[in-house]
Amino acid sequence: MQLLCHLVVFCATALSTPFEAQFHRITKTATRAELYEFFWEMPKGGILNVHSEYAVPPEFWFNAAVAESGQQGDEYYTRMQTRSCPGEVATPILFVTVRRSHWERLSPCEKQNFKPLATLSSEERRLWMEALIVTSDQGASKVL
């Protein structure tokens, strides 16, 4: 019921107040359960048009990628070292993750910098997942 009140207030003032201000007010006053209920009722849970593999939690992405390895699906490799190799044009970045088809086209030197995602230790997995999360200056974490 409180969520309905929020929505009525929002609709009544939407023309006179920028949406960003309304959004912040609603997210600060609505409970987690109310927000969940609201988005549950929306098509696709409120995610209408997303073209990013980072729109899901890193754990889900990791588990899906590892589950595909070894089956007839794809295998993924992630950069675990930043050692430069001859012919590389970009500065090496840790945890860049590529499909097997891309990894196979790398030079032998570049291939040594990568490790199959399915073989990461628990510590390497934790670091890989943390690399996908940005912490804002307000202390709230969000997935890229």
C-alpha positions, 0 to 999 in steps of 0.5 A, spaced: 500 500 500 505 504 501 508 503 494 502 505 491 502 511 495 509 512 492 507 511 485 501 516 486 505 521 489 510 520 483 505 521 478 502 527 481 509 531 481 512 527 475 511 533 471 514 538 476 520 535 479 526 531 475 525 524 475 532 523 478 530 527 484 523 522 484 527 516 483 532 517 489 526 519 494 522 513 492 529 508 493 530 512 500 523 511 502 520 504 499 522 498 503 526 493 499 520 488 499 516 494 496 521 495 491 521 488 489 514 487 489 513 493 484 519 490 479 516 483 479 510 486 476 513 489 471 515 486 464 522 482 465 522 485 472 523 492 470 529 490 465 527 492 458 533 492 454 539 490 456 545 489 452 551 487 457 553 481 460 555 485 466 547 486 468 547 479 472 551 478 478 558 476 477 557 469 481 552 467 475 556 469 470 562 465 472 558 459 474 554 459 467 561 460 464 564 454 468 558 450 466 559 451 459 566 448 459 568 441 458 561 440 455 559 442 447 559 449 449 565 454 449 570 455 454 573 461 457 580 464 459 581 470 463 588 474 464 592 472 470 598 476 468 600 482 465 606 480 462 607 484 455 608 480 449 611 482 442 606 484 438 601 486 443 598 493 441 594 494 448 596 494 455 595 488 458 589 488 463 588 483 469 581 478 468 580 480 461 576 474 459 575 471 452 572 465 449 576 459 447 576 461 439 579 468 441 584 465 446 586 460 440 588 466 436 593 469 441 601 468 440 604 463 445 607 468 449 600 471 450 596 464 451 601 464 457 598 470 461 591 466 461 588 461 465 581 457 463 576 460 468 574 453 470 581 452 473 581 458 478 583 457 485 577 460 490 582 466 491 583 467 484 575 466 483 574 471 488 579 476 485 576 475 478 569 477 481 571 483 485 574 486 478 567 486 476 564 490 481 565 498 482 565 501 489 562 508 488 565 514 493 558 513 497 560 506 499 555 502 495 557 497 490 554 496 483 556 491 478 559 494 472 
